[in-house]
Amino acid sequence: MERIKTCSWWPSWRKDVIEYCHSCDRFQKANKATGKEFGLMMHIQEPSTPWEVVHMDWVTALPPRGGKSYTSHLVLVDRYSKTPILLPFHKDYTAMDTALFIWNRSHIPHWSL
């Protein structure tokens, strides 16, 4: 606003600039988030037993190696002991595929799903 104010002026300049900014796609993407403010951060309680809390993520787009040619790994980490488990896969799974895989394989060590 200050930049425009120093180089030009017309009777409804402030209203026009605000309307333009609201209609500008580039401005809207660069503008700060317009939703509700985030709440206060909360401390995540530490688990009391192994495999009570499990973090998981996919490592994908790996180059094929060996006879099995796995191209991705599901990485599971126990929050209590920090023990990782890597499970190799031949393809990228969706969130639903991952959930079904975990649900159907409760024999993974220490799990009681």
Number of C-alpha atoms within 10 A of each C-alpha: 9 6 7 11 11 8 7 8 10 8 7 8 14 14 9 12 13 12 11 12 13 13 11 11 11 10 12 13 9 8 11 8 9 7 6 6 7 6 6 6 6 6 6 6 6 10 14 10 12 15 20 14 14 17 12 15 12 17 15 16 12 12 9 12 9 6 6 10 14 18 17 21 21 18 16 18 18 19 18 15 11 13 12 14 15 15 12 16 17 14 13 16 16 9 9 9 11 16 11 11 12 14 12 11 12 12 11 11 9 12 13 11 10
